[in-house]
């Protein structure tokens, strides 16, 4: 091998070591949430967070009107609205946790790929 090949190999080894060190540590919940706002599916994370906030505000508004209401029929309507808001928030949270789980699994797959590649090279 000539000098250029050795330099390329050493540069790749340094980059692989950096990548392996980066992937080797476990990602926490907050890091996974931050990762969900990057990449191809970032629009879904933004959409879920914005919709969750809007539905939460609607639920708080319905709660204030429910507590101030004296008519039973209207109070039941506001209670059903509050119930629907809680249901939608629960669905959004389930979808968010599924996205975080997907990111964690993809990160683990990348980690395994790097380990396999590093074992093949040695």
C-alpha positions as CSV (number, residue, x, y, z in Angstrom):
1,X,0.0,0.0,0.0
2,X,1.1,3.5,-0.7
3,X,1.1,6.5,1.6
4,X,-2.3,7.8,0.3
5,X,-4.0,4.4,1.0
6,X,-2.6,4.4,4.6
7,X,-3.9,8.0,5.2
8,X,-7.3,7.1,3.9
9,X,-7.5,4.0,6.1
10,X,-6.4,6.0,9.2
11,X,-8.9,8.7,8.5
12,X,-11.7,6.2,8.1
13,X,-10.7,4.4,11.3
14,X,-10.8,7.7,13.2
15,X,-14.2,8.5,11.7
16,X,-15.5,5.0,12.5
17,X,-14.2,5.3,16.1
18,X,-16.0,8.6,16.5
19,X,-19.2,7.2,15.0
20,X,-19.0,4.1,17.2
21,X,-18.4,6.3,20.3
22,X,-21.4,8.4,19.4
23,X,-23.7,5.5,18.8
24,X,-22.4,3.5,21.8
25,X,-24.0,5.7,24.5
26,X,-27.7,5.2,25.3
27,X,-30.1,8.0,24.2
28,X,-32.3,9.4,26.9
29,X,-35.9,10.4,26.5
30,X,-35.1,14.1,25.9
31,X,-32.5,13.2,23.4
32,X,-34.9,11.0,21.5
33,X,-37.5,13.8,21.6
34,X,-34.9,16.1,20.1
35,X,-34.1,13.5,17.4
36,X,-37.8,13.3,16.5
37,X,-37.7,16.9,15.3
38,X,-35.0,16.1,12.7
39,X,-35.1,14.0,9.6
40,X,-37.8,13.0,7.2
41,X,-40.6,12.6,9.8
42,X,-40.0,15.8,11.6
43,X,-43.3,17.1,10.2
44,X,-45.1,14.4,12.2
45,X,-43.5,15.4,15.5
46,X,-44.3,19.0,14.9
47,X,-47.9,18.1,13.9
48,X,-48.4,16.0,17.0
49,X,-47.0,18.6,19.4
50,X,-49.0,21.4,17.9
51,X,-52.2,19.4,17.8
52,X,-51.6,18.2,21.4
53,X,-51.3,21.8,22.5
54,X,-54.4,22.9,20.6
55,X,-56.5,20.1,22.0
56,X,-55.1,20.8,25.5
57,X,-56.2,24.4,25.3
58,X,-59.6,23.4,24.0
59,X,-59.9,21.0,26.9
60,X,-59.0,23.6,29.5
61,X,-61.5,26.0,27.8
62,X,-64.2,23.3,27.9
63,X,-63.4,22.6,31.6
64,X,-63.9,26.3,32.5
65,X,-67.2,26.4,30.7
66,X,-68.2,23.1,32.3
67,X,-67.5,24.4,35.8
68,X,-69.4,27.6,35.1
69,X,-72.5,25.9,33.6
70,X,-75.7,25.6,35.5
71,X,-77.8,23.8,32.9
72,X,-77.4,20.0,33.0
73,X,-77.7,19.3,29.2
74,X,-75.1,21.9,28.4
75,X,-72.8,20.7,31.2
76,X,-73.0,17.2,29.8
77,X,-72.0,18.5,26.4
78,X,-69.0,20.2,27.8
79,X,-68.1,17.1,29.8
80,X,-68.2,15.1,26.6
81,X,-66.0,17.7,24.9
82,X,-63.5,17.3,27.8
83,X,-63.7,13.5,27.5
84,X,-63.0,13.8,23.7
85,X,-60.0,16.1,24.3
86,X,-58.5,13.6,26.8
87,X,-59.0,10.8,24.3
88,X,-57.3,12.7,21.5
89,X,-54.4,13.7,23.8
90,X,-54.0,10.0,24.8
91,X,-53.9,9.0,21.1
92,X,-51.3,11.7,20.3
93,X,-49.2,10.5,23.2
94,X,-49.3,6.9,22.1
95,X,-48.3,7.9,18.6
96,X,-45.5,10.0,20.0
97,X,-44.1,7.1,22.1
98,X,-44.3,4.9,19.0
99,X,-42.2,7.4,17.1
100,X,-39.7,7.6,19.9
101,X,-39.5,3.8,20.0
102,X,-39.0,3.6,16.3
103,X,-36.1,6.1,16.6
104,X,-34.5,4.0,19.4
105,X,-34.8,0.8,17.3
106,X,-33.2,2.5,14.3
107,X,-30.4,3.8,16.5
108,X,-29.8,0.3,17.8
109,X,-29.7,-1.1,14.3
110,X,-27.1,1.5,13.3
111,X,-25.1,0.6,16.3
112,X,-25.2,-3.1,15.3
113,X,-24.2,-2.3,11.7
114,X,-21.2,-0.3,13.0
115,X,-20.2,-3.2,15.2
116,X,-20.5,-5.7,12.4
117,X,-18.5,-3.5,10.0
118,X,-15.8,-3.0,12.6
119,X,-15.5,-6.8,13.2
120,X,-15.3,-7.5,9.5
121,X,-12.4,-5.1,9.0
122,X,-10.3,-6.6,11.7
